Amino acid sequence: MKKDTTFFLVDSSVLPEVFSKVIEVKKILGKGTVKTVNDAVREVGISRSAYYKYRDFVFPFYETSRGKVITLYFTLENFSGILSRIINEIALAKANILTINQNIPINNLADVTISIETTDMIIDIKELMDKISKIDGVRRHEILARE
């Protein structure tokens, strides 16, 4: 990309459908459910040339987190194994844990911050947070900071 590139955050509903389909092709290829770009573009209904034209310029919002340090914040119920399950989800996503800070529980709730490096992640940060939010005992979750 050029150094003078400008980025915009735009609701996908106002963009041509081809941009959403390019992102779909990227997801399909990332999951490995098809073997070739031809198969993926055929599945979503765009041409190969449209995919190649836009693939380096269209990204889902959360994909811009790749290669960054992200600090996650959680409020957790105080019972055995909950932090271990969160760490396991982060490991399954192939994120690198840099720091973990856990406060002493007050009123049976503990605040935890975890900083991760996202270069090798195999899912996007939104999907990781969705998985963590489903863990029993996670009361609150949010992205606290991005570097």
Long-range contacts (C-beta under 8 A, 24 or more apart in sequence): 1-56, 1-57, 9-61, 18-46, 18-50, 18-54, 19-54, 19-58, 21-45, 21-46, 21-50, 22-46, 22-50, 22-51, 22-54, 22-55, 22-58, 23-58, 23-59, 23-60, 25-51, 25-55, 26-55, 30-122, 60-124, 61-126, 62-124, 62-125, 62-126, 62-127, 63-124, 65-118, 65-124, 65-125, 65-146, 66-118, 66-119, 66-121, 67-118, 67-119, 68-117, 68-118, 68-146, 68-147, 69-98, 69-115, 69-116, 69-117, 69-118, 69-146, 69-147, 70-115, 70-116, 70-118, 70-125, 70-143, 70-145, 70-146, 70-147, 71-113, 71-114, 71-115, 71-116, 71-143, 71-144, 71-145, 71-146, 72-113, 72-114, 72-115, 72-116, 72-129, 72-132, 72-141, 72-142, 72-143, 72-144, 73-111, 73-112, 73-113, 73-140, 73-141, 73-142, 73-143, 73-144, 74-111, 74-112, 74-113, 74-114, 74-132, 74-138, 74-139, 74-140, 74-141, 75-109, 75-110, 75-111, 75-112, 75-138, 75-139, 75-140, 75-141, 76-109, 76-110, 76-111, 76-112, 76-137, 76-138, 76-139, 77-108, 77-109, 77-137, 77-138, 77-139, 78-105, 78-108, 78-109, 78-110, 79-137, 82-135, 82-136, 82-137, 82-138, 83-112, 85-135, 86-112, 86-114, 86-132, 86-135, 86-138, 87-114, 89-128, 89-131, 89-132, 89-135, 90-114, 90-116, 90-128, 90-132, 93-121, 93-122, 93-123, 93-127, 93-128, 93-131, 94-120, 94-121, 94-122, 95-120, 95-121, 95-128, 96-120, 109-139, 113-144
